[in-house]
Amino acid sequence: MRILIFLLAATHLLVPQTAIAAEIDSITPRSLELDNSISVINDIFNQRISEGIRNANQHMEYIDDHDEFMDIDEDEYCDEETLYTELRRAMFQSLTASWGLKGYDLDRQLRVLLEKQSYSLSLNDSVYRDIDYLEGFSLNLKELSDVVNVNGHLVGLDKIGHFFAEGWDYFEITHFDGQEVERALEWGRLQESGKFGYSTTGIYSFADLAANFNGWRFWNRVLKKQDDPLKSVVANYFLRPYVSCKIQIIASIKNRKIVRAWEANARFDFSGYIDGAWDEGNNCNSYADPFIEQKVTARIKNIDPEFNCPHDAGHCVRARKKYSDYAKYVLHPYCLTAAAR
């Protein structure tokens, strides 16, 4: 047994760092009443967005000898790559934008920052306690993430890590690689079938995929590089980017030169992204094999004999409407076919 654990631990060390992902138990704490964390979460990330903008503007260079303000291309001042880099560094509170366990690190930060609003549960007390090392070695080598109430939805803090980290991966595929959003969604499914799910924890989380997609929507809205596919033409027309490059009138006059800088253009509100599909009690998990599913299902029945997934079919109905053609990428088959009761 010691040899087996050693080999599994060694295998764990060989897994790419980005494969580290947390799981949550959304069944055990369903009867708890947790305070709504939306305002705290919004404050945390609006502060981090402001920090990223400030840091991006520190790289700004002035351009002299221009007579007309409007003749200056904003790219001469406001570098998009720098903005994205500094926003990611601020979001993850990291010295780098890309290295390390970004989503997992953010998850762990939020467990501290939201300690008073969240619920923590050990693996040994969860519905996953019977999954062994062979079935889900990553699950057994780390603790579960905490859960919080966000506008009435029971959501794992790992989902916020997915939102910003894997959401950025989706954005790289569409913005930098020029692929369609469906390609990013398919990439997400492949990751959940591999290093983020089946291969490491034995669990495939559709709620992770919902968080990933909404994270893409966030990063896409930072500069609003393309319309939000979940919004109407009219709604997209009035949707402002989070950040804009604007002329700084006072600074321009004071310095006698054109000064442009990044400015916050709209306040981030997590409510625009969260929904019932982020809750694994509604958007059910799948499992690597029937034996794992049997173990988890048995534990769920011990906790709540009346529980069936989806817990609230109405959330699935609303999610199908929200995600429309993209629902097949982010919703469990039970959620895709659920009828409101």
N, C-alpha and C positions, 0 to 999 in steps of 0.2 A: 504493500500500500504506500509506504514512504517513497519507494522508487517511482510509483505511478504519479504521485503528487509532484515529485521533483521533475519528472518529464513533462507534465502538464504545465508546470510553472515555467520551465525552460521554453516550451512552445509559446507560452504567453509572451515571453520577452521577445520572441522573434516576430510576433504579429506587429504590423505597422502601428505606430502610435495612434494614428487616426482611427484605428479600429476599436479603441477603448470607448465603450458606450455603456451607459447605465440603464438599468431597468427599474420599473416602479410597480408597486402593487396598488392598483386603484380599486380593489374589491374590499379588502380588509377595513379601510377607513371610511367606507361610504356613509356610515351612519353618523360620522362626526360632523360637528358644525364648526367650520373654520371661517375666520374673518376673510372678507374679500381683499385680495392682495393687489388688485389692479392699480390703485393709486401709488403704492410703494414701487411696484415694477415700473410704472410709467416714469416716476421720478428718477429712479436709478438710470434708466436708459436715456432719458432726455438730458440728464447731466453728462452722461458719457458721449452722447452725440455732440453736445456743446464743447466738451473737451477735445474731441476729434477735430471739430471745425477750427478751434483755436490753434491746435497743433499744426493743422494743414496750412493755416494762414502764416505761420512762422516761417514757412518755406517760400513765401511770396516774394517776387522780385518786382521792383518798379521799372517802368519804361519811360524814358525821357523824350522830350522834343516831339510830342504829339499835340496838335492844336485842337482837335475835336475829340471829345469824350467818346462819342459813339463810333469813331473810326477804329477803336481798339478791339481786337478779337479777345473775348474773355479767356481763351486758352493761353494767351500770352501771360496772364496773371494767375488764373485759377486752374491749376493742374489737376485733372480728374484722378489720375493714378495716385497722386499724393493724398488727395482727399480720401479715397477708398482705403488706402493703407493706414492713414491716421485714424479713420473711423473704426477700422477693425482692431487696431491696437488699443483704442480707447474702450471699445465694447468688451474686449476680452481682458482688459487691464494687463496687457502683455508688452514686452519690449519688442516683440516681432509681430508681424501680421499673419505669418503663415506657419511657423514652426510650432511644434508642441501639440498638446491635446486640447484644442481650443474649446470645442463644445463641452467636453468633460470638465475642463478647468472652470468654465463659466458656471456650469451646474454646481460645482463645489463652492464657488464664491456665493452663489445665491442661497445655498443651504445655510450659510452664516448670516447673510444679509436679511433673509426672510425667516429666520429661526422662530420668531414669535408668531408668525402666521402659518407656518408649515407643519406637516406631520411627518415624523421620521419613524421608519419601521425597519427592523433588522430582517435579513434574509431568512433567518431561522424561525421567524414568526410570520412569514409571508406565505402566500399561496404557491410560491416557487421553492419552498423548503425541500421538496423531495427530488428536485432536479440535481443529479450528481455531476461530478467533474467531467465525466466522459460526455454527458449530454449537453452541458453548458459550462465549460471551464471558466470563461470570463465572468459569468454570473456568480460563480463561487469564489472568485478571487477578489471581488470588490463588493462594497455595500450597495444597497439599493439607494436610489435617489429619493428625495422627499417629495411630497405632494402638497399642492396649495389649491385654494379656492380662487379662481379667476372668473369673476362675473357669473358665479354659480356652477362653473365647470371644475371638476376635480382633475387637475392637471399636474403631471410630473415636472419637476424643475429641469429634468433632462430634455424636455420638449423645448424649453427656451434655449438650451444649448444647441439643439438641432435647428431651431429657427434662425439663429445668427450664423452658425458654422456651416451646416449643410446647405442652408439657404444661400450662403455665399458661393458654395460649390456649384449650385444650380445656376447662379448668376454668371459665374465664370463661363459655364458652358454656353449660355445664350448670348451674353454680351461680348466676351472676349473671343470665344470660339465660333460665334456666329450661328449656333445651332438653334433649332426651334425649341420652345419650352417643353414639348413632348419628349424631346431627347433627354432633357434634364430629368424629367419625371421618370423616364425609363432607367436612367442611370441610378436614380435613388432606389428604385425597386431592386436593381441588381445588388446594390450595397446592402440593403436590408436582407436580401437572400444570402449574403455572404458575411463580410467582416462586421457589419453592424447588427446582425441578427442571427440567422440560423447557424452560422459557422462558429460563433463565439458564445452566444447565450442560449441558443436553442429556441429563441423567440423572435418572431417576425412581427414588428409593430407597425400597423397601419397608421396609428396616431403619430408616429415619428414622421411618416411620409406626409401627413397633413401639415405638420409643423414645418417640414422642409419646404414645401410648396409655398406656404405663407411667408417663410423667410425669404424666398426668391422675390415675392411680391414686395417685401420691405426693401430689399437692396435695389430692386428695379425702380422703386419710387424715390430713392435718395436723390437722383437727378432726373427721374422720370424719363428714362431712356426709351421706353415704349409704353404703350397703353397697358393698363391692368386688364388681363383677359377675363377677370371675374366681375368687371364693372361695365355698365352700359356706355354708349358713346357719349351721352350727356354727362354722366358721372365722371368719365375720364376727362372731359373738357374742363370741368371745374376742380379736378384733383390737382393740387399743387405739389411740386416736389418738396422733399424735406429740406433740401439745401439748394441755394442759388448763388451764382457769382454776380455780385452787384458793385456798382461804382460807389466808393466811399467819398461822398461829397466834401465833408469837412476835412478829411485827411488829404484829399486831392488839392484843395485850396491851400491848406497849411504847407504842404510839401511842394506846391507849384508843379505838380506832375500827376498824371493819371494814377489813381489808386483803386484797384478792384480787390475784392476779397470775398471769400465764402461767407454766407450768412444763413442762419436757420430761417427757413421759409414757412414751415408748418410744424406744429408740435406732434411728436410721435405719440400715438395712443394704441396700446396693445389690443384694445377692444375691437379695432378694425380688422384684426386677424384671428383672434381666438374664436372657437366655436365648439360645439359638442363633439366634433370628430377628433379633437385633441384628447379626449377622455377615453382611455382604454376600456372603460366599462360600457361605452357606447360603440366605439369603433374597435371591435374585438381584435385580439391578437390571433396569429396562427402559430403553429409549433412545428419544429423540425421533424417530428415523427409522432405517431398516435400514442406511444407510451408516455411521452412528455405531456401531451394534451390530457391523457387520462389522469395523470398525477395532479396536474393543476386543477382540472375540473373537479376531482374528488375533494381537494382542499377548499375550493370555492363553495361546494355544497355543504361542507362542514361549517363554514362561516355563515352562509346564508342559503338555506335550502330553496328559497324562492327566487334566487337570483338567476336571471337569464340575460345573455348578451344579445342585442343591445339592452342596456338598462332602461333607457328612455328612447324609444323608437322615433319619437318626434324630432329628436336631434338629428337622427339619420335622414329623415325626410327633408329637414331644412338644409342639411349638408349636401344632399343630392342636388337640391335646387341651387345652392351656392356654387358648387364645383362644376355642375353641369357636365359638359363633355369630358372634364378632367376627373370626374368622380371615380371612374374605374381605376385610376392610378393611386388614389389615396384612401378609399373606403373598403373595408372588409366586405366580402360577399353578403354577410348577414345584414350589414348596414345598407348595402346597395338594394336589398330587397325588402327591408323592414317597412311595415305599414304602421302609421301612428295609431296608438290604442286609445 
